[in-house]
Amino acid sequence: MKLLVTGGAGFIGSAVVRLAVARGHQVVNLDALTYAANLANVAPVADSPLYAFQQADIRDRAALDAAFATHQPDIVLHLAAESHVDRSIDGPADFIDTNITGTFNMLEAARKYWQAAGRPDSFRFHHVSTDEVFGSLPADPSVQFTEATAYDPRSPYSASKAASDHLVRAWSETYGLPVVLSNCSNNYGPYHFPEKLIPVVILNALAGRALPIYGDGSNIRDWLYVEDHADALLLVATKGALGRSYNIGGENERTNLQLVHTICAILDRLRPRDTGAYADLITFVTDRPGHDARYAIDPTRIRAELGWRPSVTVEEGLERTVRWYLENEAWWRPLLGRQGVGQRLGRAAP
């Protein structure tokens, strides 16, 4: 089976690429190599005869047509996206161009290819999205996002992903394009670009810098280990019912403050400070505009229909993640100089 993975040099996309190659699939990694992409993420499989890389931008329709014609994939896993909420607040245009127009281009390129091939039953287009399209939940733990939850995006990022989800469903209904969709909770793990909360906390702690937490740290997220997510994505792509969407969650809800304290405790054990504890560095900063209070996914459908559950608890996953960053400074050190890394973004007034 040949997979075309867009955004395969990114955080989640590279986890999919590594796992798919390990399972014996042919993989074409199509990536524009923007600021958050890193070919070092796929170095473990770069020499495999099953792996191929093509640099192309999903905003470039001609390049996409050429990629489909050249590689003739059986399945598309569309992960390429601008994904950092704070950056979307400061510069929403890139999110509209990539997440909406780019997804439109992917759908049209896939439709042209699929129709020219005689509409094979084996072809699938898997669109990978986020739980942020559903908006914000109350603190009540009995309330979770399901696949039937109404969309209520509250940031330029989540609005652009919601729009792309709607496009995918429309192409399925209007043109019969065989699609599946998935919406995931917050991912974390190895190769996470150092602008998101968990790598920021780990790397700031190692440098003895403040550990910034928005507001009072009470915002709740459901944390999904990235390698668990990659496993679920391959399952949905190959076994999911056409036209169906699947919510993929980690079943690991934590407040941001709880999460940071857990990371600090792991670091205290693995690499103690000369004086004091890492939690001494925690600093509360002004919240970002439109910060959703809580995300939580109900994974009943993917569990019942496909038999999938996450295998890693957040404590196990954070231990693995912290150890990986401690052992892979050669990977993260060069990324600290990339545009916007280490700066406070998302300050724009609502």
C-alpha positions in Angstrom: 0.0 0.0 0.0 1.3 3.5 -0.9 0.5 6.4 1.3 0.9 10.1 0.5 1.4 12.0 3.7 1.1 15.8 3.6 3.1 17.6 6.3 5.2 14.5 6.9 8.1 16.5 8.1 6.0 18.0 10.9 5.4 16.7 14.4 2.4 14.4 13.9 3.0 13.8 10.2 6.5 12.5 10.9 5.2 10.1 13.5 2.8 8.7 10.9 5.6 8.4 8.3 7.9 6.6 10.8 5.2 4.2 11.9 3.9 3.5 8.4 7.4 2.7 7.0 8.0 0.5 10.1 4.9 -1.4 9.2 6.0 -2.0 5.6 4.0 0.6 3.7 5.4 2.7 0.9 5.3 6.4 2.0 5.6 9.6 0.1 6.2 12.6 2.3 5.0 15.8 0.7 6.0 18.8 2.7 6.7 22.5 2.0 9.4 22.6 4.7 8.0 25.8 6.4 9.3 27.0 9.7 8.0 24.1 11.9 9.0 21.3 9.5 12.2 19.4 10.0 13.6 16.6 7.9 15.5 15.4 10.9 12.1 14.2 12.1 12.1 11.4 9.5 15.8 10.7 9.6 15.2 7.2 11.1 13.4 6.1 7.9 15.1 8.4 5.3 17.3 5.6 3.9 14.5 3.1 3.6 13.5 2.0 0.1 9.9 2.4 1.2 10.3 6.2 1.8 10.3 9.1 -0.7 10.3 12.8 -0.1 8.9 15.5 -2.3 9.1 19.2 -1.4 5.8 20.8 -2.5 3.4 23.3 -1.1 -0.3 22.4 -0.8 -1.1 25.9 -2.0 0.5 25.0 -5.3 -2.1 23.1 -7.3 0.2 22.2 -10.2 2.7 20.7 -7.8 0.0 18.6 -6.3 -1.3 17.3 -9.6 2.3 16.3 -10.5 2.8 14.5 -7.2 -0.4 12.5 -7.6 0.5 11.6 -11.2 4.1 10.6 -10.2 3.4 8.7 -7.0 -0.1 7.3 -7.6 -1.0 6.8 -3.9 -3.6 4.4 -2.6 -4.3 6.5 0.5 -3.8 10.2 1.3 -3.3 11.3 4.9 -3.7 15.0 4.8 -1.9 16.5 7.8 -0.2 19.6 6.4 -1.5 22.7 8.2 -0.6 25.8 10.1 -1.4 24.7 13.7 -0.1 27.1 16.3 -3.0 29.1 17.9 -0.8 31.9 19.0 0.6 32.4 15.6 -2.9 32.4 14.1 -3.8 35.3 16.4 -0.9 37.4 15.2 -1.1 36.4 11.5 -4.3 34.7 10.4 -3.7 35.0 6.7 -1.3 32.1 6.6 -3.9 29.9 8.3 -6.5 30.8 5.7 -4.2 30.2 2.8 -2.8 26.9 4.0 -5.6 25.3 5.9 -8.5 26.3 3.7 -7.1 27.0 0.3 -4.5 24.3 0.7 -7.1 21.7 1.6 -9.3 22.8 -1.3 -6.3 22.2 -3.6 -5.7 18.8 -2.1 -9.3 17.8 -2.5 -9.3 18.8 -6.2 -6.0 17.2 -7.0 -7.2 14.0 -5.3 -10.5 14.1 -7.1 -8.9 14.5 -10.5 -6.5 11.7 -9.8 -9.2 9.4 -8.4 -11.6 10.0 -11.3 -8.9 9.6 -13.9 -8.0 6.2 -12.3 -11.6 5.0 -12.7 -12.8 5.8 -9.2 -11.1 2.8 -7.5 -12.8 1.5 -4.4 -9.4 1.2 -2.7 -8.7 4.9 -2.7 -9.2 7.0 0.5 -8.6 10.6 1.5 -8.1 10.9 5.2 -8.4 14.5 6.5 -6.7 15.0 9.9 -8.2 17.8 12.1 -8.5 18.9 15.7 -10.9 19.0 18.6 -10.5 22.8 18.7 -13.2 23.0 16.0 -15.8 22.2 18.6 -15.0 25.2 20.8 -14.8 25.2 24.6 -16.3 22.8 27.2 -17.5 23.5 30.7 -15.6 22.0 33.6 -18.2 19.2 34.0 -16.3 16.0 33.3 -19.4 14.2 32.0 -19.5 16.6 29.0 -17.2 15.7 26.2 -16.8 16.3 22.4 -18.5 13.7 20.3 -18.5 13.4 16.5 -22.0 15.0 16.7 -20.9 18.1 18.7 -21.7 21.3 16.8 -18.8 23.3 15.5 -17.9 26.4 17.5 -14.4 27.5 16.6 -13.0 30.4 18.6 -9.6 31.2 17.1 -8.4 31.9 13.5 -6.6 28.5 13.7 -9.7 26.5 14.8 -11.9 28.4 12.3 -9.6 27.5 9.4 -9.6 23.9 10.4 -13.4 23.9 10.8 -13.6 25.3 7.3 -11.4 22.6 5.9 -13.5 19.9 7.6 -16.6 21.3 5.9 -14.8 21.3 2.6 -13.9 17.6 2.9 -17.4 16.6 3.8 -18.8 18.6 0.9 -16.4 16.9 -1.6 -17.6 13.6 -0.2 -21.3 14.5 -0.6 -21.1 16.4 -3.9 -18.5 14.4 -5.8 -18.5 11.1 -4.0 -14.8 11.4 -3.1 -14.1 8.6 -0.6 -13.1 10.4 2.6 -12.6 9.7 6.3 -12.0 12.4 8.9 -10.5 12.5 12.4 -10.4 15.1 15.1 -7.7 14.7 17.8 -6.9 16.1 21.2 -3.6 17.8 22.1 -0.6 15.8 21.0 2.8 15.6 22.7 5.9 13.5 22.5 9.3 13.3 20.7 10.0 15.7 17.8 7.5 18.3 19.1 8.5 21.7 17.7 9.7 23.9 20.5 7.0 26.5 20.5 4.2 24.4 22.1 3.6 24.2 25.9 5.4 20.9 26.7 8.6 21.4 24.8 8.7 25.1 26.0 8.5 24.0 29.6 11.1 21.3 29.2 13.6 23.5 27.4 13.0 26.6 29.5 13.5 24.5 32.6 16.8 23.1 31.3 17.9 26.7 30.6 16.8 28.0 34.0 14.3 30.3 32.5 10.7 31.1 33.6 8.1 28.5 32.8 5.2 30.6 31.5 1.6 29.5 32.1 -1.3 31.4 30.6 -3.8 32.8 33.1 -4.1 30.8 36.3 -3.2 27.4 34.6 -6.7 26.0 35.0 -7.3 25.4 31.3 -7.9 21.7 30.7 -6.7 19.6 27.8 -6.9 15.9 26.9 -3.3 14.8 26.1 -2.6 12.3 23.4 0.8 10.7 22.9 1.8 11.3 19.3 2.8 7.7 18.6 -0.6 6.6 19.8 -2.2 9.1 17.5 -0.1 7.9 14.5 -1.4 4.3 15.2 -5.0 5.6 15.3 -4.6 7.6 12.1 -3.3 4.6 10.1 -6.2 2.5 11.5 -8.8 5.2 10.5 -7.2 5.6 7.1 -7.3 1.9 6.3 -10.4 0.6 8.3 -12.6 3.6 9.0 -16.0 3.8 7.4 -16.2 6.1 4.3 -17.7 9.4 5.1 -17.3 8.8 8.8 -15.4 11.0 11.3 -13.6 9.7 14.3 -12.6 11.5 17.5 -9.2 10.4 18.7 -8.5 11.3 22.4 -5.9 10.3 24.9 -8.3 9.9 27.8 -5.8 12.0 29.8 -7.4 15.3 31.0 -5.1 17.6 32.9 -5.0 21.3 33.7 -2.0 23.1 32.3 -0.7 23.7 35.8 -1.0 20.0 36.7 0.9 19.1 33.5 3.7 21.5 34.2 4.1 20.3 37.7 4.4 16.7 36.4 7.1 17.7 34.0 8.9 19.6 36.7 8.8 16.5 39.0 10.2 14.3 36.2 13.1 16.8 35.6 13.7 17.0 39.4 14.3 13.3 39.3 16.2 12.9 36.0 18.3 16.1 36.0 18.1 18.0 39.4 18.8 21.7 39.6 21.8 22.8 41.6 19.5 24.6 43.9 15.7 24.4 44.3 13.1 22.7 42.3 12.0 23.3 38.7 8.5 24.2 39.9 10.1 27.3 41.4 10.4 28.7 37.9 6.7 28.6 37.2 5.4 32.0 36.2 1.8 33.0 35.4 1.5 35.3 32.4 -1.4 37.2 30.8 -3.8 34.8 29.1 -4.1 34.8 25.3 -7.3 36.1 23.7 -10.1 33.6 23.3 -8.4 30.9 25.3 -10.7 27.9 25.4 -11.4 26.6 28.9 -11.5 22.9 28.3 -11.2 20.2 25.6 -12.2 16.6 26.2 -12.9 13.9 23.6 -15.4 11.1 23.9 -13.6 8.2 22.0 -16.5 5.8 22.1 -16.9 5.6 18.3 -13.3 4.7 17.4 -13.2 2.2 20.3 -16.5 0.5 19.4 -16.0 0.5 15.6 -12.2 0.0 15.2 -11.2 -1.3 18.6 -8.7 1.4 19.3 -7.6 2.9 22.7 -4.6 4.9 23.7 -1.8 2.8 25.1 0.1 5.5 27.0 -1.0 7.4 30.1 0.1 11.0 30.3 2.5 10.2 33.1 4.2 7.5 31.0 4.2 9.7 27.9 5.7 12.7 29.7 8.4 10.5 31.1 9.3 9.3 27.6 9.1 12.8 26.3 11.3 14.4 28.9 13.9 11.6 28.5 13.8 12.1 24.7 14.5 15.8 25.0 17.3 15.2 27.5 18.9 12.7 25.0 18.4 14.7 21.8 19.8 18.1 22.3 21.3 17.9 18.8 17.8 17.8 17.4 16.2 20.7 19.3 19.1 23.1 19.8 19.2 24.3 16.1 15.4 24.9 16.2 15.7 27.5 18.9 16.9 30.0 16.3 13.9 29.7 14.0 11.5 32.6 13.6 9.3 33.2 16.6 10.7 30.4 18.8 11.2 31.7 22.3 9.0 34.7 21.8 5.6 35.5 23.3 3.1 35.3 20.5 -0.6 35.7 20.4 -0.8 39.0 22.3 -3.2 40.6 19.8 -6.2 42.3 21.4 -9.5 40.4 20.8 
